[in-house]
Amino acid sequence: MLGKKFGQSKKPVISGPIGFEHRVHTKFDAETQQFLDLPAQWVALVNNESNRRAPIVDPSRVTDVEAAKSKMIIRGSTSAQSRDVADFAGGGGIGQGGAGQARLSVALSNAYHHQQPRETLVEESRFQQQPPAKAAPQFLMQQRQLQNHQFNQQQQQQQQFVDQRPPPSYQIYQQQRTMDQQQQSRALSESQPPSSPPGQWNQPASSGSASLAASSVTAASVANRNRPLRQSTASTSDSNRHQPVRAVSSPAYRLSQQQMQMQQPHQFIPQQQQPSLAMDLAARLEQQLNAAAASAQAARSLTHEQFRSALERVVVPEDPRLFLDMQGFVKIGEGSTSQVLLTRDRRTSRQVAVKMMDLRKQQRRELLFNEVVIMRDYPHPCIVEMYGSYLVDDELWVLMEYMPGGALTDIVTNKNIRLDDCQIATICQPVLQALSFLHSNGVIHRDIKSDSILFCRTGHVKLSDFGFCAQVSPELPRRKSLVGTPYWMAPELIARSPYGTEVDVWSLGVMIVEMIDGEPPYFNEAPVQAMRRIRDQQAPRLQFSRPVPPELADFLGRTMARDPKQRATADELLRHPFIARFASPDVGCLLQLLSR
Ligand SMILES: Nc1ncnc2c1ncn2[C@@H]1O[C@H](COP(=O)(O)OP(=O)(O)OP(=O)(O)O)[C@@H](O)[C@H]1O
């Protein structure tokens, strides 16, 4: 305009990019149908649906969301699958190993050591519908709307199923359970579990073995690394798959002073002074549940607000939005109960991973206590460090160490990468150290799989995802809940036998199979079928897509002994010749994995 005014018509000169740096070059391999050289955050998103294996919880112990009758919700599964997997739960688990135990959540039973088992069925409360969070960033709001829609659809599907179920009185519930058990025994009329010699690892059969066939990598299983239990939630992940990076670039988030003033003042209970506070609160919760069980009406009386205020007392009583860079959120992962975002803590300038869990969308909301307690109370160099947990509206936010190398799943499912013995041993060693530490403290992880192993920038690995932990103690030495991710579950857990820390060692064995073959045994089968095989057949034969040294074969045999008494402990495995010979102290061999 000025130019025109003064009779000049000079165009502005726009320079080319200055200081340009080509740091990321991604490709798509048409043959393998995979993206190559993606940054770790993108890998987590692009492969989200294909690489995630959703864990399940005992269907008898999910928190009722809409219908008090429902006992059959399985995380991320269709209702039909729910019913199938529910069969493994023996129709509810009540009365198995103590009725009280059966109704206790992990968090509750963490405080259960000195309690007597109850004989009363405790109906957990319904969630109460809450208004959407007020001060969330716009992209989170959009995601929530999408998720709410999908969640409601899922609930409707489940409701269609549960509507056919009888009313929730304890007697009728027991009758139903008996019927379910009869149906189950009819449906599972295959032969009883064979006895397998202790510690025997089945080497690959020459041909034709059923289990070998089951674990072979078929074209279908390669092309479609489906996670059947996540089918009903696939649409959420699908949308993510097509939008790999959700950087928040819009100025949508503006923390309203008004909204901040509306926040209720918290009861201050300094988190660091309360190592067992969550347990105490869990005990109180259990008391409430006991009291609630006194009458059928009261049994459903633990409201969302009551639960929220119990959780509020174990988290840090601050609003993390005041010190997190709310403009800089980038989604780096998604689990069946959470979204994980990367941002910066403005107080320390360090990057932090924020795991966000909606209280209203948990099947067993009591398990959220684990998310707060385990990483906080059991710090260890091989466990992802937690910086703090916060309640933000109706979400639990757990701030933790950012692990830029992503999950081991991203590596094992990459067909261009096959881990060698050194890499496998170097990954197993810190996982075993973490397990040894947890087990010595009576904590069972219950969801050991490649998804739970995260890489630091330095190549070190750490254990994460403690949402399914359970505590054992001299008073309560064994657990019975059906919790875990099907293909990784130990036979005794599926068989509903009382189990202990040995289940983690079995799952570690399955994770080693992932590292060798790219997927766990039976992965081309439906979860229920895989669970039957794990429960009823000898330890799965390994396809061994490459020759393995005798130390590794023996190591696997010690982890996947069907009899938990014959299974090695984490401590024993740390001293195993496979670790002694192959584990690299400087993790140099793992850095290669991250750079690919
Ligand atoms: N600290 C972290 N740093 C980097 N990425 C992370 C971190 N924590 C989690 N993630 C990513 O987010 C994903 C989901 O996290 P996580 O497994 O804890 O969620 P979840 O809801 O408990 O999952 P699951 O379905 O196994 O229960 C992980 O697989 C990983 O890719």
The ligand as a MOL file (V3000), in Angstrom:
LIG
                    3D

  0  0  0     0  0            999 V3000
M  V30 BEGIN CTAB
M  V30 COUNTS 31 33 0 0 0
M  V30 BEGIN ATOM
M  V30 1 N 6.3820 -42.3210 30.2810 0
M  V30 2 C 6.1020 -42.5000 28.9940 0
M  V30 3 N 6.8930 -41.9890 28.0410 0
M  V30 4 C 6.6190 -42.1740 26.7240 0
M  V30 5 N 5.5570 -42.8600 26.2650 0
M  V30 6 C 4.7160 -43.3910 27.1760 0
M  V30 7 C 4.9460 -43.2420 28.5790 0
M  V30 8 N 3.9630 -43.8870 29.2350 0
M  V30 9 C 3.1640 -44.4100 28.2890 0
M  V30 10 N 3.6010 -44.1270 27.0470 0
M  V30 11 C 2.9900 -44.5320 25.7740 0
M  V30 12 O 1.5930 -44.5920 25.9410 0
M  V30 13 C 1.1210 -45.9210 25.7070 0
M  V30 14 C -0.0230 -46.2190 26.6440 0
M  V30 15 O 0.4430 -46.1430 27.9940 0
M  V30 16 P 0.0320 -47.2360 29.0630 0
M  V30 17 O 0.3940 -48.5940 28.5400 0
M  V30 18 O 0.5880 -46.8470 30.3730 0
M  V30 19 O -1.5540 -47.0340 29.0410 0
M  V30 20 P -2.6770 -48.0250 29.5610 0
M  V30 21 O -3.9990 -47.3530 29.3490 0
M  V30 22 O -2.3580 -48.4430 30.9430 0
M  V30 23 O -2.4910 -49.2210 28.5630 0
M  V30 24 P -3.0390 -50.7000 28.6590 0
M  V30 25 O -4.0140 -50.8150 27.5290 0
M  V30 26 O -1.8440 -51.5920 28.4670 0
M  V30 27 O -3.6570 -50.8330 29.9990 0
M  V30 28 C 2.3560 -46.8130 25.9030 0
M  V30 29 O 2.2930 -47.9990 25.1730 0
M  V30 30 C 3.4720 -45.9180 25.3890 0
M  V30 31 O 3.5590 -45.9940 23.9830 0
M  V30 END ATOM
M  V30 BEGIN BOND
M  V30 1 1 1 2
M  V30 2 1 2 3
M  V30 3 2 2 7
M  V30 4 2 3 4
M  V30 5 1 4 5
M  V30 6 2 5 6
M  V30 7 1 6 7
M  V30 8 1 6 10
M  V30 9 1 7 8
M  V30 10 2 8 9
M  V30 11 1 9 10
M  V30 12 1 10 11
M  V30 13 1 11 12
M  V30 14 1 11 30
M  V30 15 1 12 13
M  V30 16 1 13 14
M  V30 17 1 13 28
M  V30 18 1 14 15
M  V30 19 1 15 16
M  V30 20 2 16 17
M  V30 21 1 16 18
M  V30 22 1 16 19
M  V30 23 1 19 20
M  V30 24 2 20 21
M  V30 25 1 20 22
M  V30 26 1 20 23
M  V30 27 1 23 24
M  V30 28 2 24 25
M  V30 29 1 24 26
M  V30 30 1 24 27
M  V30 31 1 28 29
M  V30 32 1 28 30
M  V30 33 1 30 31
M  V30 END BOND
M  V30 END CTAB
M  END
